Amino acid sequence: MDTDVIVIGAGLAGLQCARRLQSRGHDVTVLEAGDAVGGRVRTDLIDGFRCDRGFQVLNPAYPAVREWIDVSALKMQKFGVGAVVNTAEGTSTLAHPLRHPDRALATLRSKHVPVSDVLALIRWIGPALLREPRAGKTAPHDQMLSTSLDRAGLTGRLRRDLLDTFLAGVLADSSGGKSAHYVRQLVRWFALGVPGLPQSGMQALPEQMFGSLTDPVRLNTPARKLKETADGVEVTTDNEVFRSRLVVVAVGPQHVAELTDQPSPKTHGLTTWWFRASEPLEAGKFLMLDAAGDGGGPAGPVWNTAVISEAAPSYAPSGEHLVQATTLLDRPDGLAEESAVKRDLARLYRTSTTDWEVITHHVVPHTLPAQPPPLIERRQQRIGDHTLLAGDHRDTGSIQGALVSGDRAARSATEFLARG
Ligand SMILES: Cc1cc2nc3c(=O)[nH]c(=O)nc-3n(C[C@H](O)[C@H](O)[C@H](O)COP(=O)(O)OP(=O)(O)OC[C@H]3O[C@@H](n4cnc5c(N)ncnc54)[C@H](O)[C@@H]3O)c2cc1C
């Protein structure tokens, strides 16, 4: 055998799996199709602007991040916990009352926050806030997100102007069809943490993990074929055949069926536009949500936008302003043209965007696994005598889920190798 374990894919799941196995003394070869580690967590540095490949944030409240990541080394830059809501009547900032006590009164008195909705929100998320919800094999009584919000009585403006739009952007899914159990977990972590961006971009997260590997990752090396043999596996790449006792397939959901006999889980996607704005903007460190559409939701293609350089100054050269705008691929205008997106941003920021320049634009069709109810939080990873499957699609679609999945696979691999 060339090695104990081959890990295919150097996203967060593959990296966590490899470093856990190496720390236990196992020989691990990591094969990565891309030109760097990180998978869905990559950052492009363009003319001094840091543009993540799809707007995303790191929530330090994730238990896996607290346990396995040196967050202080990432030098996090924090967003405001809340959102600026845009309606035809104007914009208002709704902020987490405990994180932003100076805004608590205004938030609680806002027309977007009726008391009946606050009570319904407490009914919906309260138990999850008190104790981390565990799905076990299958979440009991799980429902579609939209159904569970309806059943909790969360049907007023807080839902229409804030929650639905915020969650659609976070989940890359405007249908409300995701598992309510999964979304409750995410909302719990949002309530407990202050999400932010590392000083050198989201890619600093996988790079930190990569830095603790003892052996290099083979970049630009896609696995083309995987075959189980009597005593292990053979993984064929363009130039070599690798042999090991076990393989961990840690590819993204869209690639699962290329290497295994398992179906590729369905996914949802979004696009992120990155603009250089010509002047300072007033949205501050909060995400802006558009609720100016008829019956709620956005009136244009942009579901959320943020002046990233306000929250994360290192993302732009000094004196410059970086704005992200997110559209959803499950909407007819998900692939709106630059001119339409700029027009929409002019409406949202109430300023001219004519001089704004596009820095780059990322279309990410496989942002997150679909995860409809019932949530199966710890999916079976063993799919062959010598093959394990890892990735966010085996746990929960998130940085948390990817890390847990990689770690779980490492534990199973260690048990397997110990059996001799
Ligand atoms: C735009 C966007 C926004 C997001 N926002 C958030 C957020 O705010 N908060 C949050 O918690 N999560 C967010 N996520 C989700 C989070 O980034 C993912 O859940 C996580 O990164 C998934 O990691 P993974 O290792 O499971 O998969 P991936 O990152 O997809 O890694 C799989 C790796 O396998 C490699 N690979 C594929 N096929 C092969 C092959 N044949 N051979 C070798 N290598 C192969 C790929 O190149 C890739 O590097 C977001 C994701 C995106 C894209």
Ligand as a Chemical Component Dictionary entry (heavy atoms), coordinates in Angstrom:
data_LIG
# 
_chem_comp.id                   LIG 
_chem_comp.type                 NON-POLYMER 
_chem_comp.pdbx_formal_charge   0 
_chem_comp.three_letter_code    LIG 
# 
loop_
_chem_comp_atom.comp_id 
_chem_comp_atom.atom_id 
_chem_comp_atom.alt_atom_id 
_chem_comp_atom.type_symbol 
_chem_comp_atom.charge 
_chem_comp_atom.model_Cartn_x 
_chem_comp_atom.model_Cartn_y 
_chem_comp_atom.model_Cartn_z 
_chem_comp_atom.pdbx_ordinal 
LIG C1  C1  C 0 -21.323 31.256 -1.714 1  
LIG C2  C2  C 0 -21.303 30.426 -0.460 2  
LIG C3  C3  C 0 -21.743 30.961 0.726  3  
LIG C4  C4  C 0 -21.712 30.204 1.888  4  
LIG N1  N1  N 0 -22.028 30.787 3.072  5  
LIG C5  C5  C 0 -21.827 30.116 4.215  6  
LIG C6  C6  C 0 -21.931 30.766 5.468  7  
LIG O1  O1  O 0 -22.133 31.987 5.529  8  
LIG N2  N2  N 0 -21.803 30.022 6.586  9  
LIG C7  C7  C 0 -21.544 28.680 6.532  10 
LIG O2  O2  O 0 -21.436 28.038 7.578  11 
LIG N3  N3  N 0 -21.407 28.040 5.355  12 
LIG C8  C8  C 0 -21.521 28.727 4.206  13 
LIG N4  N4  N 0 -21.342 28.107 3.004  14 
LIG C9  C9  C 0 -21.174 26.650 2.987  15 
LIG C10 C10 C 0 -19.765 26.166 3.322  16 
LIG O3  O3  O 0 -18.814 26.931 2.637  17 
LIG C11 C11 C 0 -19.698 24.697 2.909  18 
LIG O4  O4  O 0 -20.693 23.990 3.638  19 
LIG C12 C12 C 0 -18.351 24.034 3.164  20 
LIG O5  O5  O 0 -17.284 24.826 2.739  21 
LIG C13 C13 C 0 -18.342 22.689 2.454  22 
LIG O6  O6  O 0 -17.078 22.062 2.610  23 
LIG P1  P1  P 0 -16.852 20.591 2.037  24 
LIG O7  O7  O 0 -15.457 20.207 2.383  25 
LIG O8  O8  O 0 -17.941 19.700 2.488  26 
LIG O9  O9  O 0 -17.021 20.695 0.455  27 
LIG P2  P2  P 0 -16.255 21.559 -0.640 28 
LIG O10 O10 O 0 -15.861 22.856 -0.088 29 
LIG O11 O11 O 0 -17.132 21.557 -1.833 30 
LIG O12 O12 O 0 -14.925 20.741 -0.928 31 
LIG C14 C14 C 0 -14.854 19.668 -1.823 32 
LIG C15 C15 C 0 -13.474 19.645 -2.460 33 
LIG O13 O13 O 0 -13.367 18.471 -3.266 34 
LIG C16 C16 C 0 -12.636 18.809 -4.448 35 
LIG N5  N5  N 0 -12.958 17.809 -5.478 36 
LIG C17 C17 C 0 -14.142 17.602 -6.124 37 
LIG N6  N6  N 0 -14.038 16.563 -6.977 38 
LIG C18 C18 C 0 -12.764 16.113 -6.848 39 
LIG C19 C19 C 0 -12.035 15.038 -7.469 40 
LIG N7  N7  N 0 -12.599 14.220 -8.374 41 
LIG N8  N8  N 0 -10.732 14.839 -7.105 42 
LIG C20 C20 C 0 -10.125 15.658 -6.183 43 
LIG N9  N9  N 0 -10.783 16.683 -5.598 44 
LIG C21 C21 C 0 -12.072 16.894 -5.904 45 
LIG C22 C22 C 0 -13.151 20.211 -4.771 46 
LIG O14 O14 O 0 -12.276 20.880 -5.652 47 
LIG C23 C23 C 0 -13.215 20.828 -3.381 48 
LIG O15 O15 O 0 -11.987 21.437 -3.033 49 
LIG C24 C24 C 0 -21.324 28.838 1.834  50 
LIG C25 C25 C 0 -20.910 28.289 0.631  51 
LIG C26 C26 C 0 -20.860 29.077 -0.505 52 
LIG C27 C27 C 0 -20.327 28.477 -1.782 53 
# 
loop_
_chem_comp_bond.comp_id 
_chem_comp_bond.atom_id_1 
_chem_comp_bond.atom_id_2 
_chem_comp_bond.value_order 
_chem_comp_bond.pdbx_ordinal 
LIG C1  C2  SING 1  
LIG C2  C3  SING 2  
LIG C2  C26 DOUB 3  
LIG C3  C4  DOUB 4  
LIG C4  N1  SING 5  
LIG C4  C24 SING 6  
LIG N1  C5  DOUB 7  
LIG C5  C6  SING 8  
LIG C5  C8  SING 9  
LIG C6  O1  DOUB 10 
LIG C6  N2  SING 11 
LIG N2  C7  SING 12 
LIG C7  O2  DOUB 13 
LIG C7  N3  SING 14 
LIG N3  C8  DOUB 15 
LIG C8  N4  SING 16 
LIG N4  C9  SING 17 
LIG N4  C24 SING 18 
LIG C9  C10 SING 19 
LIG C10 O3  SING 20 
LIG C10 C11 SING 21 
LIG C11 O4  SING 22 
LIG C11 C12 SING 23 
LIG C12 O5  SING 24 
LIG C12 C13 SING 25 
LIG C13 O6  SING 26 
LIG O6  P1  SING 27 
LIG P1  O7  DOUB 28 
LIG P1  O8  SING 29 
LIG P1  O9  SING 30 
LIG O9  P2  SING 31 
LIG P2  O10 DOUB 32 
LIG P2  O11 SING 33 
LIG P2  O12 SING 34 
LIG O12 C14 SING 35 
LIG C14 C15 SING 36 
LIG C15 O13 SING 37 
LIG C15 C23 SING 38 
LIG O13 C16 SING 39 
LIG C16 N5  SING 40 
LIG C16 C22 SING 41 
LIG N5  C17 SING 42 
LIG N5  C21 SING 43 
LIG C17 N6  DOUB 44 
LIG N6  C18 SING 45 
LIG C18 C19 SING 46 
LIG C18 C21 DOUB 47 
LIG C19 N7  SING 48 
LIG C19 N8  DOUB 49 
LIG N8  C20 SING 50 
LIG C20 N9  DOUB 51 
LIG N9  C21 SING 52 
LIG C22 O14 SING 53 
LIG C22 C23 SING 54 
LIG C23 O15 SING 55 
LIG C24 C25 DOUB 56 
LIG C25 C26 SING 57 
LIG C26 C27 SING 58 
# 
